[in-house]
Amino acid sequence: MSRANPLPTASAVARHVVLLALAAVVLLPFAWMISTSLKPQSEVFLSEIRWWPDRLHVVENYTAAFAKAPLLQFLLNGAIVTTSIFALQVLIALPAAYALAKLRFYGRDTVFALVLFCILIPAQAIAVPLFLLFHQFGILDTYAALVLPFIISVFGIFLMRQFFLSVPDDLVDAARMDGISEFGIVWRIMLPTAIPAITAFGIFSVVAHWNDYFWPLIVLNSESLFTPPLGVATFRNSEAGTDYGPLMAAATIIIAPLVIAFLFAQRRFIEGIAFTGLK
Amino acid sequence: MADLALQHGGTTVVRRAHRRPHDARRAREQWTAVVLSFPALFLMFLLLIGPVATVLIISFTDYQLGAPSVGLVGLQNYQDLFSDRVFWKSLGNTLRYVAIVVPASVAFGLAVALLIESGEGLKSFYRAVFFVPVMATLIAMAISWEYMLHPQFGLINLLLKQIGLAPQSWLTDPHLVLPTLAAIGIWQLFGFNMVLFLAGLVSIPRHLYDAAALDGAQSAWSRFWLVTWPMLGPVTMFVVLISAVRSFQVFDTVHVLTKGGPNKASEVLLYTMYSEGFEFFRSGQAAAVAVVFLAFVLTLTVIKARLIEKRVHYL
C-alpha cells in the first residue's frame, strides 16, 4: 500500500522472497509433471527426488503418448467443440442482446427477467433431463451432444446487453437513416463495436468448455469424440499408474494449448475468465 | 387507433399524419425484436427452463432409463435419500470441503493480492503465475497431483522424508482424503480470488490512505484495518460467495482420483448424482440429488445476485 513512499529495500526483498517461494509451490505440479515427462521408466520409480533425469527420454515418452492414445484427435475435438459452441453462442446471443438493449417492445422486461433467472441455473443440475432429452433424439455420443446444451449462453446475452446499453443510440439511428436493415445493424454495426466484450466472453467460453469434464463424461462413449480432459483421464485409466513418463507427456500436451495462449495474452485471459465470469 | 382519431374530429388529420409512421415504426420494432430474440428465447425454454422443471418432475417419479413404465411416487425418492447413510455422508463431505476451501482460498487470495500490491516489481509476473492453475485443465493437473501424492514415489512424501516426517497415504487414508482434495481445490481456486482482490485494491482511493496517515495510522497493519479491510468488505463478501458456489461443484478431482472412496470418505453431492444417474441409471434418485444440489447453489447465487444489485462498485 506504500506506493507513494518507496519501500525500504529490506521489505522489498522480503516481498519477492515470499512471493517467489509461493510461486514455486504453486508451479510445483507443473514442474513435476514436465520433469516426469522427460524421464525413463527406471528413473520414475526412485526413492529420491530427481528433477533432471540422467537419461533423457523426451522423444520416447512423447512419441509413446501419441502412439498410445489419439492425442491429436482429442485436441482437434477440443478445438471443434469449443469453436462451435462459441460461434453458435454469439450467433444466438447477439441479436437477442441487441433487441433487449436497443429496441422497445412488448415483453422486453419479461424476457430480461427470464435471462436473469436462467443465469442462476448450474449446468450440472439439469444434466439428467438433458441426457434423457438427447437420448430421446438419439444424439448421445455425437458432436451435437457436446455442443447443443451450451449454445444458449444467457450469460452472454446479459453481458452483450450491458455492453450495447453503452453504445449511443445515434449510431443505431444513423445506420437506420442509411437504410441498413435491423439484421444488418446487428452484424455490421453492433458486432464490430462489441469486439472487446466478445473477445473477453470468447476466452471465458473456450476455456470453460475446453476444460469441461462432467458433460463429455456423461454423453460420450466413442474414443474418437473425446475432448482433451476425457482423453487424458482415459489414458490414465488404461495405464493404471504404471507408465508415468508417457502419461505426464500426455497431460503436458493437453494443457499446453491454453497455457501457452495464456502466457501470450495473460491480461486478456484474466479479464475474460475472472471479470467476465462473475457479472 | 382509427376510431379514436375519428372521435376527435378536427385534430384527426394532424394526428394521423403524425402518428401513422410512428405506429408503423412501433409495430415494426416489435416484430424485429420478436424475430431477433426468438431463437434465444426458444433455446432458453428447451435447454434451461424446461430441464429445470423436468428435473423437479422426475424427482417425484420412479423413472429409470430403459424401464417399460414410469409412475409418480410422490416424495419417495426424497424419503429414500434422507434415510440413506451415503447421502448424508455425501452432503456432509461436500459441506466440509466447502468449509475448508472457501476460507483458505479467500485468505490466500487476499494475502497474495496484498503482497503483490505492497510493492512495485514483477506485479504482472506474479499475477500470471498464480492465475495459471485457474485455467489449466484440472483433469490433467489432477493426474499430476495423483503422481505427486503417490505413497512411495510421490514428490510430497519424498519431501516429507527429507525433513524427517512420516509419509502419508494421501488419497487412500479416509481421514486425509477430503483435506487432500480440498488442498488441490485451494491450489486451483485462490488465484481467481487473488485477481478479484487485486481489482478491489486498485480501486481504493489513494486519499483514504493519506487521511489515515494524518490520523496517525502509520504502520501497514493499522492502515490495513482502518482503510483496506473496510473498503474491501463488499468484494470479500462477493469472493466468498463465488468460491462457495465453485467449491460446491467439486467433481472432477473426486471422479479421477478417488471415485468417492475410500469407503465413501470423499463422496460428494455431484459424484452421488453422477453415479445414481449415469452409472446406475436411477434417474428419479439422481434428480432428487440434483434438486438438493440446486437448492444450495441457488441460495448462494441469489444472495450473490442481490449483492450485484446493490452495486459492488469496486468490481
Contacts between the chains, C-beta under 8 A, distances in Angstrom:
chain1	res1	chain2	res2	distance
A	1	B	114	7.9
A	1	B	117	6.8
A	1	B	118	6.2
A	1	B	209	6.1
A	1	B	220	6.4
A	1	B	223	5.8
A	1	B	224	7.5
A	1	B	228	6.7
A	2	B	118	6.8
A	2	B	220	7.1
A	3	B	120	7.6
A	3	B	206	7.8
A	4	B	206	7.3
A	4	B	209	7.8
A	4	B	210	7.8
A	7	B	118	7.4
A	7	B	119	5.6
A	7	B	120	7.9
A	11	B	118	7.9
A	11	B	119	7.8
A	12	B	119	5.4
A	12	B	120	8.0
A	12	B	121	7.4
A	15	B	115	6.0
A	15	B	118	5.9
A	15	B	119	4.6
A	16	B	119	7.8
A	16	B	121	6.9
A	16	B	122	7.1
A	18	B	115	6.2
A	19	B	112	7.5
A	19	B	115	5.8
A	19	B	116	6.8
A	19	B	122	7.6
A	19	B	126	5.3
A	22	B	112	6.6
A	22	B	130	7.6
A	23	B	126	6.6
A	23	B	129	4.5
A	23	B	130	7.1
A	26	B	129	6.3
A	26	B	130	5.9
A	26	B	132	7.4
A	26	B	133	6.4
A	26	B	187	6.8
A	26	B	191	7.6
A	27	B	129	6.5
A	27	B	132	7.3
A	28	B	148	7.3
A	28	B	155	7.2
A	29	B	133	7.9
A	29	B	141	5.7
A	29	B	144	4.6
A	29	B	145	5.7
A	29	B	148	6.1
A	29	B	187	7.6
A	30	B	132	7.1
A	30	B	136	7.4
A	30	B	141	7.8
A	30	B	144	7.4
A	32	B	144	6.4
A	32	B	147	7.3
A	32	B	148	5.6
A	32	B	155	5.2
A	33	B	140	8.0
A	33	B	141	7.8
A	33	B	144	4.0
A	33	B	147	7.7
A	36	B	147	6.6
A	44	B	153	6.9
A	45	B	152	7.8
A	45	B	153	5.2
A	46	B	153	6.7
A	47	B	152	7.3
A	47	B	153	7.2
A	47	B	158	7.2
A	48	B	158	6.9
A	49	B	155	6.6
A	49	B	158	5.0
A	49	B	159	7.1
A	49	B	162	7.4
A	92	B	39	5.1
A	92	B	40	5.2
A	92	B	43	6.4
A	93	B	40	6.4
A	95	B	36	3.9
A	95	B	37	6.8
A	95	B	39	7.3
A	95	B	40	7.4
A	96	B	36	6.3
A	96	B	37	4.2
A	96	B	39	7.4
A	96	B	40	3.6
A	96	B	41	7.3
A	98	B	36	6.3
A	99	B	32	7.3
A	99	B	33	4.2
A	99	B	36	4.3
A	99	B	37	4.5
A	100	B	37	7.0
A	103	B	29	5.3
A	103	B	32	6.2
A	103	B	33	4.3
A	103	B	36	7.6
A	104	B	26	7.7
A	104	B	29	6.1
A	104	B	33	8.0
A	105	B	29	6.1
A	105	B	30	4.7
A	105	B	32	7.9
A	105	B	33	3.6
A	105	B	34	7.0
A	106	B	30	6.0
A	108	B	33	7.1
A	111	B	37	6.0
A	111	B	41	6.3
A	114	B	41	7.4
A	114	B	44	6.1
A	114	B	49	7.2
A	115	B	44	7.5
A	116	B	305	7.4
A	117	B	49	7.7
A	118	B	44	5.6
A	118	B	48	4.6
A	118	B	49	6.7
A	119	B	301	7.9
A	119	B	305	7.8
A	120	B	298	5.8
A	120	B	301	4.8
A	120	B	302	6.8
A	120	B	305	7.1
A	121	B	48	5.5
A	121	B	52	5.8
A	121	B	294	7.8
A	122	B	245	7.8
A	122	B	249	6.7
A	122	B	293	7.5
A	122	B	294	7.0
A	122	B	297	4.9
A	124	B	249	6.4
A	124	B	251	7.3
A	124	B	270	5.6
A	124	B	273	7.3
A	124	B	290	7.5
A	124	B	293	7.0
A	125	B	52	7.3
A	125	B	55	6.5
A	125	B	290	4.9
A	125	B	291	7.8
A	125	B	293	5.7
A	125	B	294	4.2
A	125	B	297	7.0
A	126	B	48	7.0
A	126	B	51	3.7
A	126	B	52	5.9
A	126	B	54	7.8
A	126	B	55	5.8
A	126	B	290	7.5
A	127	B	273	7.6
A	127	B	277	7.1
A	127	B	278	8.0
A	127	B	290	7.3
A	128	B	55	5.8
A	128	B	58	6.4
A	128	B	273	7.7
A	128	B	277	5.0
A	128	B	283	5.6
A	128	B	286	5.1
A	128	B	287	5.2
A	128	B	290	5.9
A	129	B	50	7.5
A	129	B	51	4.0
A	129	B	54	3.8
A	129	B	55	5.2
A	129	B	58	6.5
A	129	B	287	7.7
A	130	B	47	7.0
A	130	B	51	5.5
A	131	B	277	7.3
A	131	B	278	7.1
A	132	B	54	7.8
A	132	B	58	7.8
A	132	B	65	7.1
A	132	B	283	6.7
A	133	B	51	7.4
A	135	B	65	6.9
A	148	B	47	7.3
A	149	B	47	5.8
A	151	B	43	6.6
A	151	B	47	7.8
A	152	B	40	6.3
A	152	B	43	3.8
A	152	B	44	5.7
A	152	B	47	5.4
A	152	B	48	6.7
A	154	B	44	6.5
A	154	B	48	6.9
A	157	B	40	6.1
A	182	B	32	4.5
A	182	B	36	7.1
A	183	B	36	7.8
A	186	B	36	6.9
A	207	B	135	5.2
A	210	B	137	6.9
A	211	B	135	7.5
A	211	B	137	4.8
A	211	B	138	6.2
A	211	B	139	7.6
A	213	B	138	7.3
A	213	B	139	5.2
A	213	B	251	7.5
A	213	B	252	4.8
A	213	B	255	7.4
A	214	B	251	5.7
A	214	B	252	7.3
A	214	B	270	7.5
A	214	B	274	7.6
A	217	B	255	7.3
A	217	B	274	7.9
A	217	B	278	8.0
A	218	B	274	7.5
A	218	B	278	5.3
A	228	B	137	6.3
A	228	B	140	7.6
A	229	B	137	5.5
A	229	B	138	7.6
A	229	B	139	3.8
A	229	B	140	7.0
A	229	B	252	7.7
A	230	B	139	7.8
A	232	B	137	7.6
A	232	B	139	6.0
A	232	B	140	5.2
A	232	B	143	6.5
A	233	B	139	5.4
A	233	B	143	7.5
A	233	B	256	5.5
A	236	B	143	5.1
A	236	B	146	7.9
A	236	B	256	7.3
A	241	B	146	7.9
A	241	B	147	8.0
A	241	B	150	7.7
A	244	B	147	5.7
A	247	B	143	6.7
A	247	B	147	7.9
A	248	B	143	7.8
A	248	B	144	6.8
A	248	B	147	7.0
A	251	B	140	4.1
A	251	B	141	7.6
A	251	B	143	5.2
A	251	B	144	5.9
A	252	B	140	7.9
A	254	B	137	5.7
A	254	B	139	7.9
A	254	B	140	4.6
A	255	B	136	4.8
A	255	B	137	5.0
A	255	B	140	4.8
A	255	B	141	7.1
A	258	B	135	5.8
A	258	B	136	6.7
A	258	B	137	6.8
A	259	B	132	6.5
A	259	B	135	7.5
A	259	B	136	5.7
A	262	B	128	7.6
A	262	B	131	7.7
A	262	B	132	6.9
A	262	B	135	5.8
A	263	B	128	7.3
A	266	B	124	7.0
A	266	B	127	7.6
A	266	B	128	4.5
A	266	B	131	7.1
A	267	B	124	7.5
A	269	B	131	7.5
A	269	B	135	6.4
A	270	B	127	7.1
A	270	B	131	5.9
A	270	B	195	5.5
A	273	B	134	6.5
A	273	B	135	6.0
A	273	B	192	7.6
A	274	B	131	7.9
A	274	B	134	7.7
A	274	B	192	5.9
A	274	B	195	4.2
A	274	B	196	6.3
A	274	B	199	8.0
A	275	B	195	8.0
A	275	B	199	7.3
A	275	B	315	7.5
A	278	B	196	7.5
A	278	B	238	7.6
A	278	B	242	5.9
A	278	B	315	7.4
A	279	B	308	7.1
A	279	B	315	7.5
